[in-house]
Amino acid sequence: MLAEKIKKHLQKLEQKKFRKDFGEFIVEGIKGTAEALKSDFDIALILIEGKRRDENEIKKIILTAEKKGIIVEYADRKDLEKISDTETFPGVLSVVVQKEFFIEDFLKEKNIIALDAVNDPGNLGTIIRTADWFGIKKIILSENSVDLYNSKVVRSTMGSIFHVDILRVNDFKRTLEKFKKENFVINSLDLNGESIEKMSFKDKNIFLFGNESHGLAAELEKFVDKRYTIKGYGQAESLNLAISAGIVMYKIKK
C-alpha cells in the first residue's frame, strides 16, 4: 500500500503552485519515464503499478532505476486512480526534478524558437516534440504561457521535454532586447511577409511565435526584423500554431 505522505505529495504536484514550490513535475507513462531515465534530469521517485512489475518494458525501467539509485515504489490500482491524470493509468509514473537553464547558454545557439502567450498545452507539447524531431535544441517560453510542466504539456511531448532546453523567462520583452543586443535577427510569421522560401539562416536567429488566437502581441512587433508568410492554397483562415512552427523548423533544417 502506498504511503499517505507520497499520495499527498503526488496530488499536490497536480497544481502549478506546488510544482513551483517543490521544483518537481510528474511524468506518466513508460515512454516518458524511459526518456527521463536516459536524460540528465534527476528523478526523485518512480511509481509502478504492482501487478505490472513483470512486464518487459516496466522491468527495464525498474532495473535502470535501481542501478541509478532511484527510489521505486509500488501501488495498487485503487491508489493510482486517485493520483493519475489519465483515465487509464499507464503502469508507470515518475516524479522528475525541474531543470534550470540560463540565458548565457542560449546566446551561443544559432537558431532558437521563442513562444509568447501560448495557451494550449497540446500546442506547446507538440512544438517541443517537433523541435526534438528536427534537432532544434533551444526554446524560450514567456511568463504568460501555459505552465511547461502542466500534465497535458508533458504528456504531449512524448518524452521530448528531456531533449530540448526550455528557458522559462519572467520578462519576455527584456529577454528579446538582450538577444537583439547580441545581434540575433528576430523573425516572425505574418500574412503580409515575404515568402518563407526566402527565409535566411546565415545569422543568429530567433523565430518568434505568438498566441494561438491573437498572434503576436503589438508590443512585440517592434522587435521583429523580418516577417515571412506561409502561403495557403485553400480556404482555411489560418494555420495551427504548432503546424506553423513545425514548417519553420523544417525550413531551418532543410
BELPE-V516059 format. One record per residue. N is the residue number from 1. PHI is phi in whole degrees, 0 to 359 (none if undefined). Layout:
N;PHI  N;PHI
//
This chain:
1;none  2;286  3;298  4;300  5;299  6;291  7;301  8;295  9;296  10;295  11;294  12;295  13;292  14;285  15;255  16;304  17;305  18;284  19;300  20;290  21;299  22;273  23;66  24;225  25;210  26;259  27;238  28;257  29;113  30;294  31;300  32;299  33;292  34;298  35;292  36;299  37;295  38;280  39;270  40;262  41;286  42;276  43;245  44;279  45;196  46;237  47;246  48;242  49;288  50;310  51;291  52;252  53;295  54;265  55;292  56;307  57;294  58;286  59;300  60;298  61;297  62;299  63;297  64;296  65;298  66;297  67;296  68;271  69;75  70;271  71;293  72;241  73;244  74;239  75;215  76;267  77;299  78;300  79;293  80;292  81;294  82;282  83;259  84;295  85;269  86;257  87;296  88;242  89;297  90;278  91;97  92;220  93;220  94;232  95;255  96;248  97;279  98;298  99;248  100;263  101;242  102;235  103;300  104;302  105;288  106;286  107;294  108;273  109;277  110;271  111;232  112;231  113;265  114;238  115;239  116;242  117;55  118;281  119;261  120;273  121;302  122;295  123;296  124;298  125;299  126;293  127;297  128;296  129;296  130;292  131;301  132;299  133;299  134;269  135;76  136;278  137;264  138;229  139;229  140;255  141;238  142;288  143;292  144;259  145;266  146;302  147;300  148;305  149;261  150;306  151;302  152;290  153;297  154;302  155;296  156;284  157;285  158;54  159;94  160;290  161;301  162;269  163;243  164;238  165;280  166;239  167;266  168;269  169;249  170;265  171;217  172;298  173;298  174;295  175;295  176;297  177;301  178;296  179;292  180;299  181;295  182;267  183;69  184;282  185;269  186;258  187;248  188;219  189;261  190;210  191;296  192;249  193;274  194;290  195;299  196;300  197;296  198;266  199;299  200;253  201;234  202;283  203;263  204;279  205;235  206;244  207;251  208;260  209;233  210;254  211;296  212;303  213;267  214;252  215;71  216;283  217;297  218;303  219;291  220;263  221;301  222;295  223;276  224;283  225;266  226;224  227;240  228;232  229;236  230;266  231;293  232;257  233;234  234;243  235;251  236;297  237;290  238;201  239;265  240;300  241;305  242;295  243;294  244;300  245;298  246;297  247;296  248;298  249;294  250;297  251;297  252;301  253;263  254;295
//
